[in-house]
Amino acid sequence: MRSAPPTDDVLARIRAVLDTPLEALELSRREAGWIALAADRVAFAPDDDRGWQRLQREAWLLARWRAAAIPAPRVLLDAPSHRVQVRERLGGLSGHDLHTEADHSPLFTGTLPDVHARLDDAPLSAFGETLAASYGELAARIRRAVTVADARAAGLDRTSRGTLDVDAAIARLDASTASPAAKRAAHAARDWLVALPPPDAVIHADLHFFNLCAAPDGTISGVFDVGDAGIDSAATELMYVHSLGSRFARIAMAAYGPIDLDQVRQAHLRTALDHLIWHGPGTPRHASIVAWATAAFERLA
């Protein structure tokens, strides 16, 4: 269901801060607020003071990341009287350019391999290998940039990644067209999937390609959308790497450095289940999510 358009009050707040005509902005709803995209800037207009305080915590984190040579956006303007924050808009190859559920992806040579083939060691392109190494290096820099103690002092909370109802998600898998082998593997792994490692890092927590941009050679040139960032296990940051194939995962984790490989597998399987909850029957991505969960549990559980 599409959200209602922004109110006159929201438009007035954005207009007071941005010198771009409203008709030239791309407006979209973001949880408890609005985002206005201009060519080189992004304005965030939260609904209330709680949302404004969240933006202040995000600004603190972005500044810490930039100090650690992480290519995060700068906060260009804080306008508390209008409750609008403006950040720079990063450029480069976007998630639409890198997305791997189309017929072709620059990460792979030739025809896009299906999810099983990726986990069966489908080769990456030179671009894909560079991207994998850059991904692991970026995740490692994020981990080193902020301590858990500093994050807690700044008001950052635990991420939401630990709230998955594993039993409900496995029931959703059972009701899907996933293979019997995948369903058996999920049930066998149930207790392991519930037993989360302790939180020991400050992570982005949603490090997929639609929150990144890349240079033409595959080097990641920007990371943004930090609304999910917080305290969690370090392995949770790498929860997406296996979906890009076994080679991508190996290269990314080698670039990241020492990490518990079983915890990374667990994080990946949990996020596959989480996507089953969010993309149920009848939604546009349901079939591809079921295919992903099938391959993940057949190969990694």
Salt bridges, closest charged atoms under 4 A:
ASP9 OD2 - ARG13 NH1 3.88
ASP19 OD1 - ARG41 NH2 2.94
GLU31 OE1 - ARG54 NH1 2.70
ASP40 OD1 - ARG41 NE 3.31
ASP47 OD2 - ARG29 NH2 2.49
ASP49 OD1 - ARG83 NH1 3.79
GLU58 OE2 - ARG30 NH2 3.22
GLU58 OE2 - ARG54 NE 3.31
GLU58 OE1 - ARG87 NH2 2.72
GLU88 OE2 - ARG66 NH1 3.65
GLU88 OE2 - ARG74 NE 3.27
GLU101 OE2 - ARG285 NH2 3.44
ASP120 OD1 - ARG299 NE 2.87
ASP121 OD1 - ARG247 NE 3.35
ASP121 OD1 - ARG250 NH2 2.93
ASP150 OD2 - ARG64 NH2 3.40
ASP167 OD1 - ARG190 NE 2.87
ASP174 OD2 - HIS187 NE2 2.77
ASP191 OD1 - ARG190 NH1 3.03
ASP200 OD2 - ARG143 NH2 3.85
ASP206 OD1 - ARG161 NH2 3.36
ASP206 OD2 - HIS208 NE2 3.36
ASP225 OD1 - ARG30 NH2 3.88
ASP228 OD2 - ARG161 NH2 3.72
ASP262 OD1 - ARG265 NH2 2.97
GLU298 OE1 - HIS116 NE2 2.69
GLU298 OE1 - ARG299 NH1 3.50
